[in-house]
Amino acid sequence: MSNINDVAKEAGVSITTVSRYLNNSYPVNVNTKKAIQEAINKLNYKPNAIARGLVRKKTNTVGIIVPYITNMFFPEVVRGISDQCNAKGYDIILVNSNSDGFEEKKAVENFLERQVDGIVIIAPKIEKLPPSFYRKLNKTLPLVLVNKYFNDKDIVFIYNDERDGAFKATEYLLDLGHKNILFISGSENSYSSEVKIKGFNKALKSRGLLQKKNSEDNDNILISDYTSENTFKLIKSNMEHVRKHSAIFCANDLMAIGVIKALRSEGYEVPRDFSVMGFDDISISALYEPGISTVSQNITSLGKVSGDAIIKLISKEDVVRNQVLNTSLIIRDSCSRIKE
Amino acid sequence: MSNINDVAKEAGVSITTVSRYLNNSYPVNVNTKKAIQEAINKLNYKPNAIARGLVRKKTNTVGIIVPYITNMFFPEVVRGISDQCNAKGYDIILVNSNSDGFEEKKAVENFLERQVDGIVIIAPKIEKLPPSFYRKLNKTLPLVLVNKYFNDKDIVFIYNDERDGAFKATEYLLDLGHKNILFISGSENSYSSEVKIKGFNKALKSRGLLQKKNSEDNDNILISDYTSENTFKLIKSNMEHVRKHSAIFCANDLMAIGVIKALRSEGYEVPRDFSVMGFDDISISALYEPGISTVSQNITSLGKVSGDAIIKLISKEDVVRNQVLNTSLIIRDSCSRIKE
């Protein structure tokens, strides 16, 4: 295959001139045009995206950073974004950051070097990278941050209202008569667990059930790590504490499965003895027995809306800066009314 | 941010000359060098990957085509490939083909236009696209085909030995005393189901249990669609036929879950009344109750080996043309010895 260098050499002109001719972006002398076209014909050259992009200052690529491509949640979001991008002629370059701030920063630098037209960061590591990093990036090129939020009126944030989702899930358990609800957090001080705890506490407070702020503040919160395996172990080794509660609300569905397995191994049945609630509505939650009641994050629309936003930003169209998507309760079989 | 155009304009030279200077790929006049470096300093220009790639004829990108990024199997493979690529300084451009031959072809053309350094196709649509398509592509640039195979000694194929996996799973059920085993295929005439049926039949034949080739040839095969939901319905509406068997071997784990749910809804227990075997070992299979006995596809090593192969091909190192990875039996709780 011949490339733009070969054409330029054959025609005796510079790459820039060939690009200008191909893109019709700048006047080119008629004889030069003829020479270039003859070189193109002779070499059977097919103009490529790179040569065109160099002059148009456009690469038709969108960079996506994802914390873990193997987590069941993220591929759905990537799919939604890439569908929107592909439909508009943009390709995606995907980088897995392992939820590591340093890796995320490296990926951003690489994207800038590649001159991507826009960047979407799913679950940006705002716990590690300062707001100034994202603010500066947002001034450099179109940027969309997905499923996290900090206070900034210039950056486009698109996220699920996890706080409200946790609020609704807690209200549902309260409505079933549960007064002692244990919350299983996915990690300490992570954005996603903290907003859920806020929603959880808000619901308890609205019923006058929020414990007083004292040394035993988080007596109804256990911290796990979003995995089924370690949550199983956590519950097993804290059964005495767990038994003080009638319902367990987990910050994701995988932990809910770990809880159900641990309770079963202790001779309990769900929802007969304990109600268990998840979060995310990953596909396993519908397949599991009992079907897991959970909070749907509308993953597909999260991806779709984010993909739509980055394309609009690149096209210099207006985009709402702060888009909050609704979560919804999915009621299955893992929760029941408390026995009086 | 300034780009290579700005530098060329500022220095009064062509883009090619700037690229030659940056890449040290071709002699550049000493005064020209000075002018370029001054322009770079003045504009605070950082050389970008595209400008460098144009001259080096290298973009440091690998294109990956995946049938469904949301299927639980593929993200693991993508992860393995991209880890290997990223470690060697290559980025991945990911396209979702929806398992559609036309989309796959379009993605390949796009990759060629972008001058990617190599292409990895996961589960290429060989049922739709002719071998000549892949052969021609393989002559154009480094190519790795993952988890499918046709007879060609020049193309690098990397795949799991699904046939042997199905053989081993069937032998396991036979060893438990099952003589009437029902196979649930994922689709008619697909590569992945056909190789499994070959392994299944080979095991039956080795015990003299393969039915005679006649009109009732596939009496022990039901065709589903790889989903849990439709397999549930299929089993429900074929219970009379299903009851003639004591074990059910499914071409993937999701269908095994559909089978277990359907049997339960008919009042049967697994493995007490029926043994059920899956294929793939997706994460849900360990979490489900009963834990699903299945065939592990070594997904992580499939991705790792494929990523390694494409990098070696790009670096013009030797790569074995036909790499078959071993599958292994994962024994959990969904199969038991037949009651005498």
HADDOCK unambig.tbl for C-alpha pairs under 7 A between the chains (distance, minus, plus):
assign (segid A and resid 14 and name CA) (segid B and resid 14 and name CA) 6.50 0.50 0.50
assign (segid A and resid 14 and name CA) (segid B and resid 16 and name CA) 6.95 0.50 0.50
assign (segid A and resid 15 and name CA) (segid B and resid 15 and name CA) 6.88 0.50 0.50
assign (segid A and resid 15 and name CA) (segid B and resid 16 and name CA) 6.36 0.50 0.50
assign (segid A and resid 16 and name CA) (segid B and resid 14 and name CA) 6.92 0.50 0.50
assign (segid A and resid 16 and name CA) (segid B and resid 15 and name CA) 6.41 0.50 0.50
assign (segid A and resid 48 and name CA) (segid B and resid 113 and name CA) 4.70 0.50 0.50
assign (segid A and resid 48 and name CA) (segid B and resid 114 and name CA) 6.14 0.50 0.50
assign (segid A and resid 49 and name CA) (segid B and resid 113 and name CA) 5.62 0.50 0.50
assign (segid A and resid 49 and name CA) (segid B and resid 114 and name CA) 5.23 0.50 0.50
assign (segid A and resid 50 and name CA) (segid B and resid 114 and name CA) 5.95 0.50 0.50
assign (segid A and resid 69 and name CA) (segid B and resid 75 and name CA) 5.99 0.50 0.50
assign (segid A and resid 69 and name CA) (segid B and resid 79 and name CA) 6.61 0.50 0.50
assign (segid A and resid 70 and name CA) (segid B and resid 75 and name CA) 5.39 0.50 0.50
assign (segid A and resid 70 and name CA) (segid B and resid 76 and name CA) 5.65 0.50 0.50
assign (segid A and resid 75 and name CA) (segid B and resid 69 and name CA) 5.98 0.50 0.50
assign (segid A and resid 75 and name CA) (segid B and resid 70 and name CA) 5.41 0.50 0.50
assign (segid A and resid 76 and name CA) (segid B and resid 70 and name CA) 5.66 0.50 0.50
assign (segid A and resid 79 and name CA) (segid B and resid 69 and name CA) 6.62 0.50 0.50
assign (segid A and resid 92 and name CA) (segid B and resid 93 and name CA) 5.73 0.50 0.50
assign (segid A and resid 92 and name CA) (segid B and resid 94 and name CA) 6.15 0.50 0.50
assign (segid A and resid 93 and name CA) (segid B and resid 92 and name CA) 5.73 0.50 0.50
assign (segid A and resid 93 and name CA) (segid B and resid 93 and name CA) 4.38 0.50 0.50
assign (segid A and resid 93 and name CA) (segid B and resid 94 and name CA) 6.27 0.50 0.50
assign (segid A and resid 94 and name CA) (segid B and resid 92 and name CA) 6.12 0.50 0.50
assign (segid A and resid 94 and name CA) (segid B and resid 93 and name CA) 6.25 0.50 0.50
assign (segid A and resid 94 and name CA) (segid B and resid 94 and name CA) 6.54 0.50 0.50
assign (segid A and resid 113 and name CA) (segid B and resid 48 and name CA) 4.53 0.50 0.50
assign (segid A and resid 113 and name CA) (segid B and resid 49 and name CA) 5.59 0.50 0.50
assign (segid A and resid 114 and name CA) (segid B and resid 48 and name CA) 6.02 0.50 0.50
assign (segid A and resid 114 and name CA) (segid B and resid 49 and name CA) 5.18 0.50 0.50
assign (segid A and resid 114 and name CA) (segid B and resid 50 and name CA) 5.88 0.50 0.50
assign (segid A and resid 284 and name CA) (segid B and resid 284 and name CA) 6.54 0.50 0.50
assign (segid A and resid 288 and name CA) (segid B and resid 288 and name CA) 6.54 0.50 0.50
